[in-house]
Amino acid sequence: SSSGSNPLAPAAFLLLSAMGFGKLATAFADQGLELREYYAAACGHCQALAPAWKAAQKAYIGPVTFRQIECHDQNWNPVPENTELCKDIRAFPTIKMFKDGKELSDYEGNRSSASLVDFAKQHEKLLKQSALPLLAAALPPASSSRQRQAAAFL
């Protein structure tokens, strides 16, 4: 199991120091992984998944955000504020991984918290790969010794 440390934290600290917090927040605003569960409140399979989902959400430490989206209420009526998000969902529960708002993959694993956490961890490398060019581009030009120090953190 991971110790929970974020390997990008030192690089993020460098960015924070170099750019200021507002620019750092903007630089990372479009980056992100999100594991979405689309569900219907009346769905028995969704209700059975709920404890495992909550346990996975609590156990997982990392960059993936766990998000539940209610598509239908307890009477199977569509939830109006989620109509756009749910438009292509045909079965419940449906679990999908998104990166920067774009669908990456469907979750096909079993409905245990350990499997959900493993699925999230398998996708972490995608975020790390996309963040490195962003970090390199955002860092100001530095002396060669400072560049070596920054590279050592990456």
Secondary structure as GFF3:
##gff-version 3
##sequence-region A 1 154
A	DSSP	alpha_helix	9	19	.	.	.	ID=ss1
A	DSSP	alpha_helix	21	28	.	.	.	ID=ss2
A	DSSP	beta_strand	33	40	.	.	.	ID=ss3
A	DSSP	alpha_helix	44	59	.	.	.	ID=ss4
A	DSSP	beta_strand	64	72	.	.	.	ID=ss5
A	DSSP	three_ten_helix	80	82	.	.	.	ID=ss6
A	DSSP	alpha_helix	83	86	.	.	.	ID=ss7
A	DSSP	beta_strand	94	99	.	.	.	ID=ss8
A	DSSP	beta_strand	102	106	.	.	.	ID=ss9
A	DSSP	alpha_helix	113	138	.	.	.	ID=ss10
A	DSSP	alpha_helix	144	153	.	.	.	ID=ss11
###
